[in-house]
Amino acid sequence: MRPLLVSHPHAAAFASFTARAFAARQQLAQFVTGVASSKASVVRNRSVGVEPRLLRSLAPIELGARLAAHLIPGLSAYDAMFVAHDATVARLRWPKHVGAVYAYEDAALRTFRRAEQMNLPRIWDLPVPHWRTLAEMWEQEHRRWPTAGAVPHVEPEWKRLRKDDELRLANVVSVASSFTRSSLEANDARAPIVVTPYPFPVEQFPAKATRPSGPFTVLAVGTHGLRKGTPYLLDAWKRADLREARLILIGRLELSKAFLDGYAGTFEHIPHVARTELAPHYQAADVLAFPTLGDGFGLVMQEAMCSGTPVITTRCGGGPECIRNGEDGWIVDSSNVDALVDALRARAADREGTWRAGAAARAKAETWTEALAGAALVDGLGGATGS
């Protein structure tokens, strides 16, 4: 494959992984992003791991967009960053040897238009399911849980049109899960779709040394709302009625107080824990619950598995890519309280078997390193683009 220009507005971990993957094959022309550094000591949590000569940090664009969103009522920081970054990248002077462009949903339109004029292949990365799939999910779940207080998340028309235009301009689509691929296929995507699961962060999340002691503990990490299946988890936990057991939610709650009051006393809530401080929480838990209804992947699953904590999840994310059902985790039907009740009761009744599944989860994690995933990404996209 010819050298790529990889573009992402804020140096997300998955975008930095993509840049490193191509750099490892000497096929990265430039990584254009927001606040970032090649060295961890310079910009905390924004070290992208590519050589300085290959990194172009548009820090003023990201910081300016964030400031504008803070000052202008109704302006989303996400929208401001992605649109501004895309417009800036489309106007930059690109390295002369750029042979293809890799850009992400919501930040690809103008960049792709320029690449099309230059007759360069265009790879569109979709980190989440297709917007129509998510819209249908929101509508259905809002009807199912009307008191949850979550307003259906509907993208404004200009964003829907922008996403559709980006997809039409793409020669290849890169995704991390078969679920995202199926959402594209259900919405008549015409470009070839390459699925490459993200690598496991085995070095950042060490495995627990011993089986968790004390009460049986279930952990859920991330934003907790309709899309993540939190109402199903809370209902299942209440119905499972496990004696001397703990359900701990880490992250922002996006459910109404009136709804949560119905489950008062059944769970514990920690509003925020930095990713760098999550490892002890994963290690102390018996199981991670991730009953998502619409994720492009779900990195928390991999973090838990690296820690030796098995996961209960659904097919609506990267579960099928990470888990061998019944061996190193469990995949249940989505939107199914009964299935979650059964899974929770089974894991509490067999903590030794749960512990063994966690050890198998760690072993699975060690088989899909960044080097292997990066090679698969580069090879898969090279085959799809014919280069």
N, C-alpha and C positions, 0 to 999 in steps of 0.2 A: 504494500500500500504506500502511496505517496505521502509525504509529511503532512500532518494535520495541524490546523489551527483549532484549538479547543477553547470554547468560550463559555464562561459561567459567571453570573454577577457577584457571587459572594463566597467563592472557594469552598463550596460544600464538600464534605468528605468524599462523596461518590464522584464528584467532578475531578477532584484532585487525584483520585484513584485512576480515572480515565487518562488524565495527563501523564501520570507516572507509567501507566501501561504502555503508552505509545513512546514515551521517552526511553523506556527499557529496550525497545526495538529500534532506537534511533529514528523514529518516525514521528516525532513531535516537532512541529515547526515553531509553535508558540502556544503558551497557555495564557489566555487573557482573562483576568478575573478582577475582583474587587480588592479589598484589604487583604494582603497576603505577603508571605516572605518565604524564602528558601530555607531559612533557619528558624527552628522552634524558639530560640532565645530572643528573636526579634519581635515577632507578633504571636502572642499566645493563641493557641487553637487555630491559627491560620498559616501554619507551616505546611506547604503543599508538596514538598519533597522533590522538586525538580530544580535543575541547575538555574542559577540566576539569569544566565543568558537566554533561557527558554521561557522565563516568566515575565509577563507584563502586568503589573498591578495598577488598576485604575481606581486607586483608593479615593481620590477626590469625587469620582462619580458615585461610588457606593455611599460615602459619608454625606455627600450633598443630597442624595436621594432620601436618605434616612432623616436628615435635618428638614427637608421640605415636607416630608410626611408628618413630622412632629409639629410643624408650624401651620400646615394647611389642613383644616378640618375636612374629614372625609377622604383624604388621600391615603391610600394604603402604601406602607413602606415597601412591601413586596412589589406592587405594581410600579412604583416609582423607580425602584432599583432595576427591575428587569427591563422595562421599556427604555430607561436612560442608558443602561449598559448596551443593549442591542443597538440603539441609535449611534452610540459612540463607536462601537466595534465596526459598524458598517462604514464609518468615515475614517478609520485609522489607516495608516500605511501598513499593509501586511508584508511579512517577509516574502521575498521574491520566490522562494522555493515552496510556498504553500501549494499543496496539491489537492486538498479537500478541507471541508469545514465541518466541525462537530459542535453543535449548539443545542441548548436545552429549551424545553417548552416554555413559552412566554418571553423568551429572550433570543429568538432566532429569526424573526420575520425579515427585518431589514438586512441582517447579516446574510441570510439565504438569498435575498434578492440580488445582493451584490455578487455573491458566489455564482448565482445562475448566470449573471451577465458575463462572468469570467469563465463560464463553462466548467466550474469546479463541482465535484460530487458533494452532496449535502447530507449529513447524518444528523437526524433529529433524535434527541434523547428524551424519552417520556418517563419521568420517575414515578408517576402516579397513573392510575387507570384513566382511560379516555373520559373527557368531561361529561359526555352523555351518560355513560355508565354510572358515574358518581351522582349526577343529577337525579337519575331514576332511583338510586339507593336512598338519597336524602328524602325524596318525596315519600317513598314507601315507609321508611323508618319514622318519619314525622307522623304519619298516620298511625303507625303501630304504637308510638309512645307520645301521645299528644300533650301530656303533662310534663314532659322532660324539659320544656322551655327552650329547646334548640330550634331556631328558625332554619328552615331548609336552606342550605347554602347553594345559591344559584349564581353562576358566573354572569356578569353583565354581558350584554350582547356584543360589545366591542371586543371583549376578551374571547368569547366563543368564536367570533369571526376570525380573530387573530390566530387562535389555535388551529382552526381549520385551514387557514392559509399556510401556516407553517408546515402542517402535515402534507398539504398538496405540493409544496416546494421540495419536500424531502425525497431523496433517492433511496434512503435506507432509514429504518427506525430501529433504535437501540433501546431495549427494555431489560429489566432485571428479573421479571417473573412471567410465567405462562399466563397468569391471571391478567396482567396488563396486555399481553399479546392478544388474549381472547377478547378483551374489551375493544381493542383496535379492529380486530376481525369482525366483531359484531357491528361495527360502525363503518364498514366498507373501506378500511384502509387499503390502499393499492400498493404501497411500497413494500419491499421485503422487510421482514421483522426479524431481528437477531436477539435472542434471549441469552443474557450472560448474568448469572447470579453474582451478587456482590461477594467479595472475599470475607472470610471470618477474621475478626480482629483478635487473633489468638494471643498476641503479645500484650495487648492492652487489658485483657480480661483473663487473669489466671484462674485455673480450675481450683475449686474447693478441695481441701485435703481430707475432710471427714464429712460424714453425713450430718445434715443440720440437726441440732438438738432442740429440745423444747417443743412448743406447739407446732403442729403441722401448719406451714406458712405458704400462702399463695401471694405472689407479687404481680402487679401490673404496672408498667412504666410507660410514660408518654402523656399525650393529651387524652383526656377521658371524656368521651361524648358519644354521639350517635354513630359516627363513622367507625369508631373503634369498638363498637359493640358493648360499651360499658353497661347500658341498661340490662342487657342479657346476662352479663357477668354478675351484676348486683342481684338480680332476681334469682339466678341460679345459686349463688352463694347463700342467700337467705333460705331458699327451699332445701338446699343440701343439709343445712342445720348440723354442721360438723362441730362436735364438742371440742372445746379447748383448741380451736383453730383460729388462724389470723388471716385476714385479707388486707393487704397493704397496697394502696394506690399512690404512686409517686408521679407527680406532674399536675398540670392544670386541669381543674374540673370544669367542663362545659355543659353542665346540667343544672336545672333550676333548683333552688333551695327547697321548694315545695316537693319536687320529685325526690330529692336526696333525703328529705325528712322521713320518707317512707322506709328508708334503710338505715336510719340513725342507729348507731351502736353496733352495726354489723361489720363495719370496715374502719380502717385507719387511713388517714390521708396526710401525706407529706407534700406540700405544694411544689417544692423544687429541690432537686439534687443535681449538681453539675455532673456531666457525663464522666469526668475524670474521677468522680467520687462514687460512682454507681457500683463498682465491683463488689464491695462488702455486702451490699444489699442483695445482689444476685446470689452471692455465695451463701447467704443466710437463709435463702428461700428454698423450699422443696420444689416448687413449680413456678414458672412464669405463665400467666394467663394472657393471651393475646387474641381475643375473639373478634378480630377485625372484620368489617363488612366491605372494605374497599381501600386496600393499600397497594402501592406499587411494589412494595417489598416488606419492610418492617425490620429495621436494623436491630431493634431490641431483642428480637428472637436470637440473632446471632450472638449478641453480647451475653445473653443468658446461657446459651449452649456452650460458649467458650468457658463460662464459669462453672460448667458441670451441672447446670440447672436445666432440666428438660422443659419443653414448652407445650402447652395446649393451645392450639390455634385452629384456623379455618383455611379453606382453599382460596380465600379472597385476599391473597397477598403472596409472600414468598415462602409460605409454609411448605408446599410441595417441593420446592427447590432445596430446602434445608433439612426436612424431616422425613425419615422412614417411619411411617405410621406404626406405632406399637413397639418400635425398637429404640429410637432415641427421642421420641416425642409422640404427640398425638394430634391428629387432625380430625376435627368434628365438623358436622354440618353447620353452616352459618345461620344466624337468626334462629337458633334452636336451643331454648332454655333446657329442655329435657336432656339433650346430648351433653350440655355443660354440667348439669347436675350429676349425671352418670360418671363423667370423666373425673370430676372433683372427688366424688365419693370413692371411686376406684383408686385414685392416687393416695388419698388419705388412709385407706384401708391397707395399702401395700407400700409403705414408705421405703422398704428395702428395695422393692422392684422399681420404685420411682428413682431411688438413688442410683441403681444400676443403669437406668435409662439416661440419667444425667452423665454418667461416665461414658456411655456410648455417644452421647451428644458431643462431649468434648473431643472424643476420638474422631467423630465425623468432621468437626470443625477443623481439625488438623490436616484433613485431606483436601481442603479447598483454601489454599493460601493466596495471598495477593499475587504472587508470581504466577501461579496456575490460572487464576481468574483473569489476570491481565493478558496472559498469552491467549486464552480462549477468546477474550474480547477482540483483540487485534486480529486473530485469525478469522473469527466469525465475520467481522466487518469487512475484512479483506476479501473473503469469499463472496460476500453479498454485493460488494461494489465492483468485483471483478478486477481488483488491483492488488 
